[in-house]
Amino acid sequence: MIDHAGLHVSGYERSRDFYRKVLATLGASLVMEITAEQTGDGAHAGFGTDGKPSFWIGTSQHGSIAGSVHIAFTAGSRAAVDAFHAAALAAGGKDNGAPGLRPHYHAQYYGAFVLDPDGYNIEAVCHRPE
């Protein structure tokens, strides 16, 4: 059900170095970094095992609660991602990234982002090609 989770941090390099050291004790490592230029907002670091980032930290240039907590739910298809996004908007969520490919994560990453009623960034993601 949960694909990955993330936290907003106040100091990117400091937190990246902290989690790199701490998560190494659990067998996890820094798997991927995404630049502010790629996201259009802040820098992000993904930690995980076997090449898959499942815990992310990142900054936001906007400084809002949006993105302070991020949960991504696994979707079985791109159509399910589309349905998730539509249902979230119909239920009162706010668009935070329409359904679509995010090739800066990987070539088949298809996700949609919505801010829930409390402003938390939730996502549905499908990793399959369709």
C-alpha positions as CSV (number, residue, x, y, z in Angstrom):
1,M,0.0,0.0,0.0
2,I,2.7,2.5,0.9
3,D,5.2,3.1,-1.9
4,H,7.3,5.7,-0.1
5,A,7.2,8.5,2.5
6,G,9.0,11.7,3.0
7,L,9.7,14.6,5.4
8,H,10.3,18.3,4.9
9,V,13.7,19.2,6.4
10,S,15.1,22.6,7.3
11,G,18.7,21.9,6.2
12,Y,19.1,19.7,3.2
13,E,22.8,18.8,3.4
14,R,22.8,18.4,7.2
15,S,19.8,16.1,7.1
16,R,21.0,14.2,4.1
17,D,24.3,13.5,5.9
18,F,22.5,12.6,9.1
19,Y,20.2,10.1,7.5
20,R,23.0,8.7,5.4
21,K,24.9,7.7,8.6
22,V,21.9,6.6,10.6
23,L,20.1,4.6,7.9
24,A,23.4,2.8,7.0
25,T,23.0,1.0,10.3
26,L,19.8,-0.5,9.0
27,G,21.3,-1.5,5.6
28,A,19.9,1.4,3.7
29,S,21.8,4.0,1.6
30,L,21.3,7.1,-0.4
31,V,19.8,5.8,-3.6
32,M,18.8,9.0,-5.5
33,E,19.1,12.8,-5.3
34,I,16.8,15.2,-7.2
35,T,17.8,18.8,-7.6
36,A,15.7,21.9,-7.0
37,E,16.0,22.5,-10.8
38,Q,14.4,19.2,-11.5
39,T,11.5,19.6,-9.1
40,G,10.9,23.3,-9.6
41,D,11.0,23.7,-5.8
42,G,13.5,22.1,-3.4
43,A,16.2,19.4,-3.4
44,H,15.3,15.9,-2.3
45,A,17.3,12.8,-1.3
46,G,15.8,9.2,-1.4
47,F,17.1,6.4,0.8
48,G,16.4,2.8,0.5
49,T,17.6,-0.7,-0.2
50,D,18.1,-2.7,-3.4
51,G,18.1,0.5,-5.5
52,K,14.6,1.6,-4.6
53,P,14.2,4.8,-2.5
54,S,11.4,4.4,0.0
55,F,12.2,7.2,2.5
56,W,12.7,10.8,1.2
57,I,13.8,14.0,2.7
58,G,13.6,17.4,1.0
59,T,13.3,21.1,1.2
60,S,10.7,23.5,-0.1
61,Q,11.5,27.0,-1.4
62,H,7.9,28.0,-0.5
63,G,8.2,27.1,3.2
64,S,4.5,26.0,3.5
65,I,3.1,22.9,5.1
66,A,2.6,21.5,1.7
67,G,5.1,18.7,1.4
68,S,6.1,18.7,5.1
69,V,4.8,15.2,5.2
70,H,4.6,13.1,2.0
71,I,3.0,9.7,1.6
72,A,2.9,7.9,-1.8
73,F,0.4,5.0,-2.2
74,T,1.1,2.2,-4.7
75,A,-1.2,2.1,-7.7
76,G,-1.6,-1.0,-9.8
77,S,-2.1,1.0,-13.1
78,R,-1.9,4.4,-14.6
79,A,-5.7,4.4,-14.7
80,A,-5.7,3.9,-11.0
81,V,-3.4,7.0,-10.6
82,D,-5.8,9.0,-12.7
83,A,-8.8,7.8,-10.6
84,F,-7.0,8.6,-7.4
85,H,-6.3,12.1,-8.5
86,A,-9.9,12.7,-9.7
87,A,-11.4,11.3,-6.5
88,A,-9.1,13.3,-4.3
89,L,-10.1,16.6,-6.1
90,A,-13.8,15.6,-5.9
91,A,-13.4,15.0,-2.2
92,G,-12.0,18.5,-1.6
93,G,-8.3,18.0,-2.1
94,K,-6.2,20.5,-4.1
95,D,-4.1,19.6,-7.1
96,N,-0.4,19.5,-6.4
97,G,0.7,17.8,-9.7
98,A,-1.6,16.3,-12.3
99,P,-1.2,12.7,-13.4
100,G,1.7,12.1,-15.6
101,L,5.2,10.7,-16.1
102,R,8.0,12.0,-13.9
103,P,11.0,10.8,-15.8
104,H,13.4,12.6,-13.5
105,Y,12.6,9.8,-11.0
106,H,12.7,7.0,-13.6
107,A,11.3,6.4,-17.1
108,Q,8.1,4.6,-16.0
109,Y,7.3,6.7,-12.9
110,Y,3.6,7.8,-13.4
111,G,2.3,9.7,-10.4
112,A,-0.3,12.3,-9.3
113,F,0.0,14.6,-6.3
114,V,-2.8,16.1,-4.2
115,L,-2.8,18.2,-1.0
116,D,-5.2,16.6,1.5
117,P,-7.6,18.8,3.7
118,D,-4.7,19.5,6.1
119,G,-2.3,20.4,3.3
120,Y,-0.3,17.2,3.4
121,N,1.2,16.1,0.0
122,I,-0.3,12.7,-0.9
123,E,0.5,10.8,-4.1
124,A,-0.5,7.7,-6.1
125,V,2.3,6.2,-8.2
126,C,2.5,3.4,-10.7
127,H,6.0,2.1,-11.7
128,R,4.8,-0.1,-14.6
129,P,4.9,0.8,-18.2
130,E,1.5,1.1,-19.8
